[in-house]
Structure formats: structure tokens, C-alpha cells
């Protein structure tokens, strides 16, 4: 799926330089950067949304004791 991204001039120049120096395309490096950070970005942004729901009382939380009991881990 084609996607368009506007980069700051400095980032664009660095990307051009890297592509020229390595013989790879800019698209290759853009794809690598996105795939390399996507898991972390999902974790951060989804955690922020969950924290927001917790603070608003819309998300149930459990104590360690409750989890241990539920999973029959309490010894």
C-alpha cells in the first residue's frame, strides 16, 4: 500500500545520504525504521490508553494476591 511521509529537511538529507552510500533505496530504510519501532510504539501508545482508562475507573485492576489466587499460584 503506498504511503506518503513528509520528513524534516535534515532527516530527508540523512536518508538520501544513507541510501546513496549503501546503494539501497530510501523506501528500504523507511520500511526498516517503521518495522523496527512498530512493536515499541504499539506498546507505549496502547499502555498510555490503558492507563487513561484505569485513571478514569473504566479498567479493572488486580492485586498480585488476586492474580496468584486466580491462577492457583499462592503458596
Secondary structure, 3 states (H helix, E strand, C coil): CCCCCCCCHHHHHHHHHHHHHHCCCHHHHHHHHHHHHHHHHHHHHHHHHHHHHHHCCCCCCCCHHHHHHHCCCCC
